[in-house]
Amino acid sequence: MTQLEFNTTGRGASQCDRILSALTRQAGQWVAMTDLWHASGAFAVHSRIADLRKRGNTIEHRNETQPDRTIHSFYRLNA
């Protein structure tokens, strides 16, 4: 089911809506991708961010390399 199909079902907030809400609540702060995943239930957070950008939202992305060499992703909504 696509996001558009989901929106027409009336089942509540879409994954995009929940991610946007989480970013909006953080008001310009960097939000960890894992936090967005938990807030939305979307494993494809980056794809939902791309959908939000197509809707006209300006969302920045950055990566941080940790001492153990894992990479953590963060997103920030610009007003």
mmCIF file of the N, C-alpha and C atoms, coordinates in Angstrom:
data_MODEL
# 
_entry.id   MODEL 
# 
loop_
_atom_site.group_PDB 
_atom_site.id 
_atom_site.type_symbol 
_atom_site.label_atom_id 
_atom_site.label_alt_id 
_atom_site.label_comp_id 
_atom_site.label_asym_id 
_atom_site.label_entity_id 
_atom_site.label_seq_id 
_atom_site.pdbx_PDB_ins_code 
_atom_site.Cartn_x 
_atom_site.Cartn_y 
_atom_site.Cartn_z 
_atom_site.occupancy 
_atom_site.B_iso_or_equiv 
_atom_site.pdbx_formal_charge 
_atom_site.auth_seq_id 
_atom_site.auth_comp_id 
_atom_site.auth_asym_id 
_atom_site.auth_atom_id 
_atom_site.pdbx_PDB_model_num 
ATOM 1   N N  . MET A 1 1  ? 0.858  -1.175 0.000  1.00 0.00 ? 1  MET A N  1 
ATOM 2   C CA . MET A 1 1  ? 0.000  0.000  0.000  1.00 0.00 ? 1  MET A CA 1 
ATOM 3   C C  . MET A 1 1  ? 0.902  1.237  0.000  1.00 0.00 ? 1  MET A C  1 
ATOM 4   N N  . THR A 1 2  ? 0.625  2.162  -0.886 1.00 0.00 ? 2  THR A N  1 
ATOM 5   C CA . THR A 1 2  ? 1.397  3.400  -0.948 1.00 0.00 ? 2  THR A CA 1 
ATOM 6   C C  . THR A 1 2  ? 0.883  4.387  0.094  1.00 0.00 ? 2  THR A C  1 
ATOM 7   N N  . GLN A 1 3  ? 1.647  5.459  0.344  1.00 0.00 ? 3  GLN A N  1 
ATOM 8   C CA . GLN A 1 3  ? 1.215  6.504  1.276  1.00 0.00 ? 3  GLN A CA 1 
ATOM 9   C C  . GLN A 1 3  ? -0.114 7.109  0.831  1.00 0.00 ? 3  GLN A C  1 
ATOM 10  N N  . LEU A 1 4  ? -0.259 7.327  -0.474 1.00 0.00 ? 4  LEU A N  1 
ATOM 11  C CA . LEU A 1 4  ? -1.495 7.914  -0.987 1.00 0.00 ? 4  LEU A CA 1 
ATOM 12  C C  . LEU A 1 4  ? -2.679 6.994  -0.732 1.00 0.00 ? 4  LEU A C  1 
ATOM 13  N N  . GLU A 1 5  ? -2.496 5.704  -0.972 1.00 0.00 ? 5  GLU A N  1 
ATOM 14  C CA . GLU A 1 5  ? -3.564 4.748  -0.705 1.00 0.00 ? 5  GLU A CA 1 
ATOM 15  C C  . GLU A 1 5  ? -3.896 4.715  0.783  1.00 0.00 ? 5  GLU A C  1 
ATOM 16  N N  . PHE A 1 6  ? -2.872 4.777  1.637  1.00 0.00 ? 6  PHE A N  1 
ATOM 17  C CA . PHE A 1 6  ? -3.108 4.785  3.079  1.00 0.00 ? 6  PHE A CA 1 
ATOM 18  C C  . PHE A 1 6  ? -3.929 5.999  3.485  1.00 0.00 ? 6  PHE A C  1 
ATOM 19  N N  . ASN A 1 7  ? -3.568 7.164  2.943  1.00 0.00 ? 7  ASN A N  1 
ATOM 20  C CA . ASN A 1 7  ? -4.282 8.392  3.300  1.00 0.00 ? 7  ASN A CA 1 
ATOM 21  C C  . ASN A 1 7  ? -5.767 8.294  2.984  1.00 0.00 ? 7  ASN A C  1 
ATOM 22  N N  . THR A 1 8  ? -6.125 7.561  1.953  1.00 0.00 ? 8  THR A N  1 
ATOM 23  C CA . THR A 1 8  ? -7.534 7.465  1.568  1.00 0.00 ? 8  THR A CA 1 
ATOM 24  C C  . THR A 1 8  ? -8.303 6.448  2.406  1.00 0.00 ? 8  THR A C  1 
ATOM 25  N N  . THR A 1 9  ? -7.600 5.647  3.217  1.00 0.00 ? 9  THR A N  1 
ATOM 26  C CA . THR A 1 9  ? -8.283 4.640  4.026  1.00 0.00 ? 9  THR A CA 1 
ATOM 27  C C  . THR A 1 9  ? -8.900 5.231  5.285  1.00 0.00 ? 9  THR A C  1 
ATOM 28  N N  . GLY A 1 10 ? -8.427 6.402  5.698  1.00 0.00 ? 10 GLY A N  1 
ATOM 29  C CA . GLY A 1 10 ? -8.944 7.018  6.916  1.00 0.00 ? 10 GLY A CA 1 
ATOM 30  C C  . GLY A 1 10 ? -8.496 6.321  8.189  1.00 0.00 ? 10 GLY A C  1 
ATOM 31  N N  . ARG A 1 11 ? -7.385 5.602  8.141  1.00 0.00 ? 11 ARG A N  1 
ATOM 32  C CA . ARG A 1 11 ? -6.895 4.840  9.298  1.00 0.00 ? 11 ARG A CA 1 
ATOM 33  C C  . ARG A 1 11 ? -6.112 5.691  10.299 1.00 0.00 ? 11 ARG A C  1 
ATOM 34  N N  . GLY A 1 12 ? -5.976 6.963  10.078 1.00 0.00 ? 12 GLY A N  1 
ATOM 35  C CA . GLY A 1 12 ? -5.213 7.796  11.009 1.00 0.00 ? 12 GLY A CA 1 
ATOM 36  C C  . GLY A 1 12 ? -4.014 8.404  10.336 1.00 0.00 ? 12 GLY A C  1 
ATOM 37  N N  . ALA A 1 13 ? -3.093 8.874  11.155 1.00 0.00 ? 13 ALA A N  1 
ATOM 38  C CA . ALA A 1 13 ? -1.912 9.560  10.642 1.00 0.00 ? 13 ALA A CA 1 
ATOM 39  C C  . ALA A 1 13 ? -1.021 8.598  9.864  1.00 0.00 ? 13 ALA A C  1 
ATOM 40  N N  . SER A 1 14 ? -0.533 9.056  8.736  1.00 0.00 ? 14 SER A N  1 
ATOM 41  C CA . SER A 1 14 ? 0.394  8.255  7.942  1.00 0.00 ? 14 SER A CA 1 
ATOM 42  C C  . SER A 1 14 ? 1.775  8.292  8.580  1.00 0.00 ? 14 SER A C  1 
ATOM 43  N N  . GLN A 1 15 ? 2.664  7.454  8.096  1.00 0.00 ? 15 GLN A N  1 
ATOM 44  C CA . GLN A 1 15 ? 4.036  7.463  8.574  1.00 0.00 ? 15 GLN A CA 1 
ATOM 45  C C  . GLN A 1 15 ? 4.661  8.838  8.339  1.00 0.00 ? 15 GLN A C  1 
ATOM 46  N N  . CYS A 1 16 ? 4.391  9.425  7.193  1.00 0.00 ? 16 CYS A N  1 
ATOM 47  C CA . CYS A 1 16 ? 4.909  10.764 6.893  1.00 0.00 ? 16 CYS A CA 1 
ATOM 48  C C  . CYS A 1 16 ? 4.394  11.778 7.911  1.00 0.00 ? 16 CYS A C  1 
ATOM 49  N N  . ASP A 1 17 ? 3.119  11.716 8.206  1.00 0.00 ? 17 ASP A N  1 
ATOM 50  C CA . ASP A 1 17 ? 2.533  12.652 9.168  1.00 0.00 ? 17 ASP A CA 1 
ATOM 51  C C  . ASP A 1 17 ? 3.156  12.498 10.548 1.00 0.00 ? 17 ASP A C  1 
ATOM 52  N N  . ARG A 1 18 ? 3.403  11.264 10.956 1.00 0.00 ? 18 ARG A N  1 
ATOM 53  C CA . ARG A 1 18 ? 3.998  11.028 12.278 1.00 0.00 ? 18 ARG A CA 1 
ATOM 54  C C  . ARG A 1 18 ? 5.447  11.500 12.323 1.00 0.00 ? 18 ARG A C  1 
ATOM 55  N N  . ILE A 1 19 ? 6.193  11.315 11.233 1.00 0.00 ? 19 ILE A N  1 
ATOM 56  C CA . ILE A 1 19 ? 7.575  11.811 11.183 1.00 0.00 ? 19 ILE A CA 1 
ATOM 57  C C  . ILE A 1 19 ? 7.581  13.328 11.212 1.00 0.00 ? 19 ILE A C  1 
ATOM 58  N N  . LEU A 1 20 ? 6.719  13.951 10.421 1.00 0.00 ? 20 LEU A N  1 
ATOM 59  C CA . LEU A 1 20 ? 6.653  15.407 10.402 1.00 0.00 ? 20 LEU A CA 1 
ATOM 60  C C  . LEU A 1 20 ? 6.272  15.944 11.779 1.00 0.00 ? 20 LEU A C  1 
ATOM 61  N N  . SER A 1 21 ? 5.367  15.292 12.449 1.00 0.00 ? 21 SER A N  1 
ATOM 62  C CA . SER A 1 21 ? 4.967  15.704 13.789 1.00 0.00 ? 21 SER A CA 1 
ATOM 63  C C  . SER A 1 21 ? 6.142  15.614 14.763 1.00 0.00 ? 21 SER A C  1 
ATOM 64  N N  . ALA A 1 22 ? 6.904  14.533 14.686 1.00 0.00 ? 22 ALA A N  1 
ATOM 65  C CA . ALA A 1 22 ? 8.067  14.367 15.568 1.00 0.00 ? 22 ALA A CA 1 
ATOM 66  C C  . ALA A 1 22 ? 9.113  15.443 15.298 1.00 0.00 ? 22 ALA A C  1 
ATOM 67  N N  . LEU A 1 23 ? 9.351  15.758 14.029 1.00 0.00 ? 23 LEU A N  1 
ATOM 68  C CA . LEU A 1 23 ? 10.312 16.804 13.686 1.00 0.00 ? 23 LEU A CA 1 
ATOM 69  C C  . LEU A 1 23 ? 9.817  18.175 14.131 1.00 0.00 ? 23 LEU A C  1 
ATOM 70  N N  . THR A 1 24 ? 8.535  18.424 13.983 1.00 0.00 ? 24 THR A N  1 
ATOM 71  C CA . THR A 1 24 ? 7.946  19.706 14.375 1.00 0.00 ? 24 THR A CA 1 
ATOM 72  C C  . THR A 1 24 ? 8.044  19.899 15.887 1.00 0.00 ? 24 THR A C  1 
ATOM 73  N N  . ARG A 1 25 ? 7.804  18.847 16.644 1.00 0.00 ? 25 ARG A N  1 
ATOM 74  C CA . ARG A 1 25 ? 7.901  18.942 18.112 1.00 0.00 ? 25 ARG A CA 1 
ATOM 75  C C  . ARG A 1 25 ? 9.311  19.293 18.566 1.00 0.00 ? 25 ARG A C  1 
ATOM 76  N N  . GLN A 1 26 ? 10.313 18.923 17.790 1.00 0.00 ? 26 GLN A N  1 
ATOM 77  C CA . GLN A 1 26 ? 11.703 19.194 18.164 1.00 0.00 ? 26 GLN A CA 1 
ATOM 78  C C  . GLN A 1 26 ? 12.183 20.579 17.707 1.00 0.00 ? 26 GLN A C  1 
ATOM 79  N N  . ALA A 1 27 ? 11.351 21.314 16.989 1.00 0.00 ? 27 ALA A N  1 
ATOM 80  C CA . ALA A 1 27 ? 11.578 22.728 16.635 1.00 0.00 ? 27 ALA A CA 1 
ATOM 81  C C  . ALA A 1 27 ? 13.023 23.065 16.257 1.00 0.00 ? 27 ALA A C  1 
ATOM 82  N N  . GLY A 1 28 ? 13.474 22.541 15.128 1.00 0.00 ? 28 GLY A N  1 
ATOM 83  C CA . GLY A 1 28 ? 14.789 22.904 14.608 1.00 0.00 ? 28 GLY A CA 1 
ATOM 84  C C  . GLY A 1 28 ? 15.951 22.123 15.198 1.00 0.00 ? 28 GLY A C  1 
ATOM 85  N N  . GLN A 1 29 ? 15.667 21.171 16.071 1.00 0.00 ? 29 GLN A N  1 
ATOM 86  C CA . GLN A 1 29 ? 16.719 20.344 16.672 1.00 0.00 ? 29 GLN A CA 1 
ATOM 87  C C  . GLN A 1 29 ? 16.964 19.112 15.790 1.00 0.00 ? 29 GLN A C  1 
ATOM 88  N N  . TRP A 1 30 ? 18.160 18.574 15.887 1.00 0.00 ? 30 TRP A N  1 
ATOM 89  C CA . TRP A 1 30 ? 18.459 17.336 15.179 1.00 0.00 ? 30 TRP A CA 1 
ATOM 90  C C  . TRP A 1 30 ? 17.758 16.175 15.884 1.00 0.00 ? 30 TRP A C  1 
ATOM 91  N N  . VAL A 1 31 ? 17.093 15.335 15.101 1.00 0.00 ? 31 VAL A N  1 
ATOM 92  C CA . VAL A 1 31 ? 16.350 14.197 15.638 1.00 0.00 ? 31 VAL A CA 1 
ATOM 93  C C  . VAL A 1 31 ? 16.956 12.922 15.047 1.00 0.00 ? 31 VAL A C  1 
ATOM 94  N N  . ALA A 1 32 ? 17.299 11.987 15.911 1.00 0.00 ? 32 ALA A N  1 
ATOM 95  C CA . ALA A 1 32 ? 17.902 10.725 15.466 1.00 0.00 ? 32 ALA A CA 1 
ATOM 96  C C  . ALA A 1 32 ? 16.924 9.932  14.603 1.00 0.00 ? 32 ALA A C  1 
ATOM 97  N N  . MET A 1 33 ? 17.465 9.299  13.588 1.00 0.00 ? 33 MET A N  1 
ATOM 98  C CA . MET A 1 33 ? 16.632 8.484  12.714 1.00 0.00 ? 33 MET A CA 1 
ATOM 99  C C  . MET A 1 33 ? 15.915 7.402  13.516 1.00 0.00 ? 33 MET A C  1 
ATOM 100 N N  . THR A 1 34 ? 16.561 6.840  14.526 1.00 0.00 ? 34 THR A N  1 
ATOM 101 C CA . THR A 1 34 ? 15.916 5.805  15.333 1.00 0.00 ? 34 THR A CA 1 
ATOM 102 C C  . THR A 1 34 ? 14.707 6.365  16.081 1.00 0.00 ? 34 THR A C  1 
ATOM 103 N N  . ASP A 1 35 ? 14.767 7.619  16.509 1.00 0.00 ? 35 ASP A N  1 
ATOM 104 C CA . ASP A 1 35 ? 13.609 8.243  17.159 1.00 0.00 ? 35 ASP A CA 1 
ATOM 105 C C  . ASP A 1 35 ? 12.455 8.402  16.173 1.00 0.00 ? 35 ASP A C  1 
ATOM 106 N N  . LEU A 1 36 ? 12.791 8.755  14.934 1.00 0.00 ? 36 LEU A N  1 
ATOM 107 C CA . LEU A 1 36 ? 11.753 8.899  13.906 1.00 0.00 ? 36 LEU A CA 1 
ATOM 108 C C  . LEU A 1 36 ? 11.164 7.539  13.543 1.00 0.00 ? 36 LEU A C  1 
ATOM 109 N N  . TRP A 1 37 ? 11.996 6.545  13.543 1.00 0.00 ? 37 TRP A N  1 
ATOM 110 C CA . TRP A 1 37 ? 11.533 5.181  13.278 1.00 0.00 ? 37 TRP A CA 1 
ATOM 111 C C  . TRP A 1 37 ? 10.548 4.753  14.364 1.00 0.00 ? 37 TRP A C  1 
ATOM 112 N N  . HIS A 1 38 ? 10.890 4.991  15.627 1.00 0.00 ? 38 HIS A N  1 
ATOM 113 C CA . HIS A 1 38 ? 9.989  4.620  16.725 1.00 0.00 ? 38 HIS A CA 1 
ATOM 114 C C  . HIS A 1 38 ? 8.690  5.427  16.688 1.00 0.00 ? 38 HIS A C  1 
ATOM 115 N N  . ALA A 1 39 ? 8.790  6.708  16.354 1.00 0.00 ? 39 ALA A N  1 
ATOM 116 C CA . ALA A 1 39 ? 7.604  7.576  16.331 1.00 0.00 ? 39 ALA A CA 1 
ATOM 117 C C  . ALA A 1 39 ? 6.635  7.187  15.220 1.00 0.00 ? 39 ALA A C  1 
ATOM 118 N N  . SER A 1 40 ? 7.185  6.695  14.106 1.00 0.00 ? 40 SER A N  1 
ATOM 119 C CA . SER A 1 40 ? 6.349  6.466  12.926 1.00 0.00 ? 40 SER A CA 1 
ATOM 120 C C  . SER A 1 40 ? 6.050  5.004  12.634 1.00 0.00 ? 40 SER A C  1 
ATOM 121 N N  . GLY A 1 41 ? 6.900  4.118  13.100 1.00 0.00 ? 41 GLY A N  1 
ATOM 122 C CA . GLY A 1 41 ? 6.770  2.711  12.733 1.00 0.00 ? 41 GLY A CA 1 
ATOM 123 C C  . GLY A 1 41 ? 7.302  2.424  11.346 1.00 0.00 ? 41 GLY A C  1 
ATOM 124 N N  . ALA A 1 42 ? 7.960  3.431  10.745 1.00 0.00 ? 42 ALA A N  1 
ATOM 125 C CA . ALA A 1 42 ? 8.488  3.283  9.382  1.00 0.00 ? 42 ALA A CA 1 
ATOM 126 C C  . ALA A 1 42 ? 9.944  2.836  9.432  1.00 0.00 ? 42 ALA A C  1 
ATOM 127 N N  . PHE A 1 43 ? 10.242 1.682  8.847  1.00 0.00 ? 43 PHE A N  1 
ATOM 128 C CA . PHE A 1 43 ? 11.629 1.263  8.748  1.00 0.00 ? 43 PHE A CA 1 
ATOM 129 C C  . PHE A 1 43 ? 12.337 2.035  7.642  1.00 0.00 ? 43 PHE A C  1 
ATOM 130 N N  . ALA A 1 44 ? 11.599 2.552  6.690  1.00 0.00 ? 44 ALA A N  1 
ATOM 131 C CA . ALA A 1 44 ? 12.160 3.304  5.570  1.00 0.00 ? 44 ALA A CA 1 
ATOM 132 C C  . ALA A 1 44 ? 12.036 4.803  5.845  1.00 0.00 ? 44 ALA A C  1 
ATOM 133 N N  . VAL A 1 45 ? 12.662 5.255  6.936  1.00 0.00 ? 45 VAL A N  1 
ATOM 134 C CA . VAL A 1 45 ? 12.564 6.660  7.331  1.00 0.00 ? 45 VAL A CA 1 
ATOM 135 C C  . VAL A 1 45 ? 13.050 7.568  6.210  1.00 0.00 ? 45 VAL A C  1 
ATOM 136 N N  . HIS A 1 46 ? 14.172 7.220  5.575  1.00 0.00 ? 46 HIS A N  1 
ATOM 137 C CA . HIS A 1 46 ? 14.706 8.087  4.525  1.00 0.00 ? 46 HIS A CA 1 
ATOM 138 C C  . HIS A 1 46 ? 13.707 8.244  3.369  1.00 0.00 ? 46 HIS A C  1 
ATOM 139 N N  . SER A 1 47 ? 12.996 7.189  3.039  1.00 0.00 ? 47 SER A N  1 
ATOM 140 C CA . SER A 1 47 ? 11.989 7.280  1.973  1.00 0.00 ? 47 SER A CA 1 
ATOM 141 C C  . SER A 1 47 ? 10.831 8.186  2.378  1.00 0.00 ? 47 SER A C  1 
ATOM 142 N N  . ARG A 1 48 ? 10.410 8.090  3.632  1.00 0.00 ? 48 ARG A N  1 
ATOM 143 C CA . ARG A 1 48 ? 9.342  8.977  4.104  1.00 0.00 ? 48 ARG A CA 1 
ATOM 144 C C  . ARG A 1 48 ? 9.820  10.430 4.143  1.00 0.00 ? 48 ARG A C  1 
ATOM 145 N N  . ILE A 1 49 ? 11.095 10.646 4.484  1.00 0.00 ? 49 ILE A N  1 
ATOM 146 C CA . ILE A 1 49 ? 11.665 12.001 4.448  1.00 0.00 ? 49 ILE A CA 1 
ATOM 147 C C  . ILE A 1 49 ? 11.623 12.524 3.015  1.00 0.00 ? 49 ILE A C  1 
ATOM 148 N N  . ALA A 1 50 ? 11.950 11.666 2.044  1.00 0.00 ? 50 ALA A N  1 
ATOM 149 C CA . ALA A 1 50 ? 11.892 12.071 0.631  1.00 0.00 ? 50 ALA A CA 1 
ATOM 150 C C  . ALA A 1 50 ? 10.468 12.458 0.253  1.00 0.00 ? 50 ALA A C  1 
ATOM 151 N N  . ASP A 1 51 ? 9.483  11.708 0.734  1.00 0.00 ? 51 ASP A N  1 
ATOM 152 C CA . ASP A 1 51 ? 8.077  12.050 0.473  1.00 0.00 ? 51 ASP A CA 1 
ATOM 153 C C  . ASP A 1 51 ? 7.738  13.417 1.075  1.00 0.00 ? 51 ASP A C  1 
ATOM 154 N N  . LEU A 1 52 ? 8.216  13.667 2.283  1.00 0.00 ? 52 LEU A N  1 
ATOM 155 C CA . LEU A 1 52 ? 7.948  14.954 2.939  1.00 0.00 ? 52 LEU A CA 1 
ATOM 156 C C  . LEU A 1 52 ? 8.606  16.103 2.188  1.00 0.00 ? 52 LEU A C  1 
ATOM 157 N N  . ARG A 1 53 ? 9.790  15.868 1.665  1.00 0.00 ? 53 ARG A N  1 
ATOM 158 C CA . ARG A 1 53 ? 10.464 16.904 0.859  1.00 0.00 ? 53 ARG A CA 1 
ATOM 159 C C  . ARG A 1 53 ? 9.672  17.195 -0.408 1.00 0.00 ? 53 ARG A C  1 
ATOM 160 N N  . LYS A 1 54 ? 9.105  16.163 -1.019 1.00 0.00 ? 54 LYS A N  1 
ATOM 161 C CA . LYS A 1 54 ? 8.280  16.362 -2.215 1.00 0.00 ? 54 LYS A CA 1 
ATOM 162 C C  . LYS A 1 54 ? 7.051  17.207 -1.907 1.00 0.00 ? 54 LYS A C  1 
ATOM 163 N N  . ARG A 1 55 ? 6.596  17.152 -0.655 1.00 0.00 ? 55 ARG A N  1 
ATOM 164 C CA . ARG A 1 55 ? 5.459  17.971 -0.223 1.00 0.00 ? 55 ARG A CA 1 
ATOM 165 C C  . ARG A 1 55 ? 5.858  19.413 0.076  1.00 0.00 ? 55 ARG A C  1 
ATOM 166 N N  . GLY A 1 56 ? 7.165  19.714 -0.042 1.00 0.00 ? 56 GLY A N  1 
ATOM 167 C CA . GLY A 1 56 ? 7.617  21.089 0.153  1.00 0.00 ? 56 GLY A CA 1 
ATOM 168 C C  . GLY A 1 56 ? 8.305  21.362 1.473  1.00 0.00 ? 56 GLY A C  1 
ATOM 169 N N  . ASN A 1 57 ? 8.509  20.345 2.293  1.00 0.00 ? 57 ASN A N  1 
ATOM 170 C CA . ASN A 1 57 ? 9.202  20.537 3.564  1.00 0.00 ? 57 ASN A CA 1 
ATOM 171 C C  . ASN A 1 57 ? 10.710 20.562 3.336  1.00 0.00 ? 57 ASN A C  1 
ATOM 172 N N  . THR A 1 58 ? 11.394 21.432 4.050  1.00 0.00 ? 58 THR A N  1 
ATOM 173 C CA . THR A 1 58 ? 12.849 21.508 3.975  1.00 0.00 ? 58 THR A CA 1 
ATOM 174 C C  . THR A 1 58 ? 13.406 20.746 5.171  1.00 0.00 ? 58 THR A C  1 
ATOM 175 N N  . ILE A 1 59 ? 14.009 19.602 4.890  1.00 0.00 ? 59 ILE A N  1 
ATOM 176 C CA . ILE A 1 59 ? 14.521 18.729 5.939  1.00 0.00 ? 59 ILE A CA 1 
ATOM 177 C C  . ILE A 1 59 ? 15.992 18.446 5.643  1.00 0.00 ? 59 ILE A C  1 
ATOM 178 N N  . GLU A 1 60 ? 16.834 18.774 6.620  1.00 0.00 ? 60 GLU A N  1 
ATOM 179 C CA . GLU A 1 60 ? 18.270 18.536 6.499  1.00 0.00 ? 60 GLU A CA 1 
ATOM 180 C C  . GLU A 1 60 ? 18.600 17.145 7.036  1.00 0.00 ? 60 GLU A C  1 
ATOM 181 N N  . HIS A 1 61 ? 19.733 16.622 6.585  1.00 0.00 ? 61 HIS A N  1 
ATOM 182 C CA . HIS A 1 61 ? 20.214 15.318 7.020  1.00 0.00 ? 61 HIS A CA 1 
ATOM 183 C C  . HIS A 1 61 ? 21.694 15.436 7.342  1.00 0.00 ? 61 HIS A C  1 
ATOM 184 N N  . ARG A 1 62 ? 22.128 14.748 8.381  1.00 0.00 ? 62 ARG A N  1 
ATOM 185 C CA . ARG A 1 62 ? 23.558 14.650 8.665  1.00 0.00 ? 62 ARG A CA 1 
ATOM 186 C C  . ARG A 1 62 ? 23.842 13.287 9.277  1.00 0.00 ? 62 ARG A C  1 
ATOM 187 N N  . ASN A 1 63 ? 25.066 12.836 9.092  1.00 0.00 ? 63 ASN A N  1 
ATOM 188 C CA . ASN A 1 63 ? 25.525 11.581 9.682  1.00 0.00 ? 63 ASN A CA 1 
ATOM 189 C C  . ASN A 1 63 ? 26.624 11.879 10.691 1.00 0.00 ? 63 ASN A C  1 
ATOM 190 N N  . GLU A 1 64 ? 26.698 11.077 11.732 1.00 0.00 ? 64 GLU A N  1 
ATOM 191 C CA . GLU A 1 64 ? 27.777 11.144 12.712 1.00 0.00 ? 64 GLU A CA 1 
ATOM 192 C C  . GLU A 1 64 ? 28.422 9.769  12.783 1.00 0.00 ? 64 GLU A C  1 
ATOM 193 N N  . THR A 1 65 ? 29.736 9.734  12.645 1.00 0.00 ? 65 THR A N  1 
ATOM 194 C CA . THR A 1 65 ? 30.463 8.483  12.807 1.00 0.00 ? 65 THR A CA 1 
ATOM 195 C C  . THR A 1 65 ? 30.864 8.361  14.268 1.00 0.00 ? 65 THR A C  1 
ATOM 196 N N  . GLN A 1 66 ? 30.462 7.276  14.877 1.00 0.00 ? 66 GLN A N  1 
ATOM 197 C CA . GLN A 1 66 ? 30.735 7.020  16.288 1.00 0.00 ? 66 GLN A CA 1 
ATOM 198 C C  . GLN A 1 66 ? 32.117 6.391  16.452 1.00 0.00 ? 66 GLN A C  1 
ATOM 199 N N  . PRO A 1 67 ? 32.666 6.411  17.679 1.00 0.00 ? 67 PRO A N  1 
ATOM 200 C CA . PRO A 1 67 ? 33.986 5.807  17.906 1.00 0.00 ? 67 PRO A CA 1 
ATOM 201 C C  . PRO A 1 67 ? 34.067 4.340  17.486 1.00 0.00 ? 67 PRO A C  1 
ATOM 202 N N  . ASP A 1 68 ? 32.950 3.622  17.562 1.00 0.00 ? 68 ASP A N  1 
ATOM 203 C CA . ASP A 1 68 ? 32.960 2.209  17.141 1.00 0.00 ? 68 ASP A CA 1 
ATOM 204 C C  . ASP A 1 68 ? 32.756 2.057  15.639 1.00 0.00 ? 68 ASP A C  1 
ATOM 205 N N  . ARG A 1 69 ? 32.774 3.198  14.924 1.00 0.00 ? 69 ARG A N  1 
ATOM 206 C CA . ARG A 1 69 ? 32.683 3.279  13.466 1.00 0.00 ? 69 ARG A CA 1 
ATOM 207 C C  . ARG A 1 69 ? 31.283 3.050  12.922 1.00 0.00 ? 69 ARG A C  1 
ATOM 208 N N  . THR A 1 70 ? 30.271 2.985  13.791 1.00 0.00 ? 70 THR A N  1 
ATOM 209 C CA . THR A 1 70 ? 28.893 2.952  13.310 1.00 0.00 ? 70 THR A CA 1 
ATOM 210 C C  . THR A 1 70 ? 28.495 4.371  12.917 1.00 0.00 ? 70 THR A C  1 
ATOM 211 N N  . ILE A 1 71 ? 27.561 4.466  12.024 1.00 0.00 ? 71 ILE A N  1 
ATOM 212 C CA . ILE A 1 71 ? 27.113 5.772  11.539 1.00 0.00 ? 71 ILE A CA 1 
ATOM 213 C C  . ILE A 1 71 ? 25.673 5.984  11.998 1.00 0.00 ? 71 ILE A C  1 
ATOM 214 N N  . HIS A 1 72 ? 25.433 7.127  12.639 1.00 0.00 ? 72 HIS A N  1 
ATOM 215 C CA . HIS A 1 72 ? 24.099 7.486  13.109 1.00 0.00 ? 72 HIS A CA 1 
ATOM 216 C C  . HIS A 1 72 ? 23.582 8.639  12.259 1.00 0.00 ? 72 HIS A C  1 
ATOM 217 N N  . SER A 1 73 ? 22.335 8.537  11.818 1.00 0.00 ? 73 SER A N  1 
ATOM 218 C CA . SER A 1 73 ? 21.710 9.560  10.975 1.00 0.00 ? 73 SER A CA 1 
ATOM 219 C C  . SER A 1 73 ? 20.778 10.428 11.798 1.00 0.00 ? 73 SER A C  1 
ATOM 220 N N  . PHE A 1 74 ? 20.736 11.717 11.436 1.00 0.00 ? 74 PHE A N  1 
ATOM 221 C CA . PHE A 1 74 ? 19.889 12.692 12.111 1.00 0.00 ? 74 PHE A CA 1 
ATOM 222 C C  . PHE A 1 74 ? 19.198 13.563 11.068 1.00 0.00 ? 74 PHE A C  1 
ATOM 223 N N  . TYR A 1 75 ? 17.994 14.018 11.409 1.00 0.00 ? 75 TYR A N  1 
ATOM 224 C CA . TYR A 1 75 ? 17.222 14.878 10.514 1.00 0.00 ? 75 TYR A CA 1 
ATOM 225 C C  . TYR A 1 75 ? 16.750 16.101 11.294 1.00 0.00 ? 75 TYR A C  1 
ATOM 226 N N  . ARG A 1 76 ? 16.582 17.213 10.570 1.00 0.00 ? 76 ARG A N  1 
ATOM 227 C CA . ARG A 1 76 ? 16.093 18.450 11.180 1.00 0.00 ? 76 ARG A CA 1 
ATOM 228 C C  . ARG A 1 76 ? 15.175 19.165 10.190 1.00 0.00 ? 76 ARG A C  1 
ATOM 229 N N  . LEU A 1 77 ? 14.017 19.583 10.701 1.00 0.00 ? 77 LEU A N  1 
ATOM 230 C CA . LEU A 1 77 ? 13.061 20.325 9.897  1.00 0.00 ? 77 LEU A CA 1 
ATOM 231 C C  . LEU A 1 77 ? 13.403 21.801 9.981  1.00 0.00 ? 77 LEU A C  1 
ATOM 232 N N  . ASN A 1 78 ? 13.522 22.454 8.831  1.00 0.00 ? 78 ASN A N  1 
ATOM 233 C CA . ASN A 1 78 ? 13.745 23.890 8.794  1.00 0.00 ? 78 ASN A CA 1 
ATOM 234 C C  . ASN A 1 78 ? 12.432 24.578 8.500  1.00 0.00 ? 78 ASN A C  1 
ATOM 235 N N  . ALA A 1 79 ? 12.146 25.582 9.300  1.00 0.00 ? 79 ALA A N  1 
ATOM 236 C CA . ALA A 1 79 ? 10.876 26.321 9.136  1.00 0.00 ? 79 ALA A CA 1 
ATOM 237 C C  . ALA A 1 79 ? 10.912 27.208 7.917  1.00 0.00 ? 79 ALA A C  1 
# 
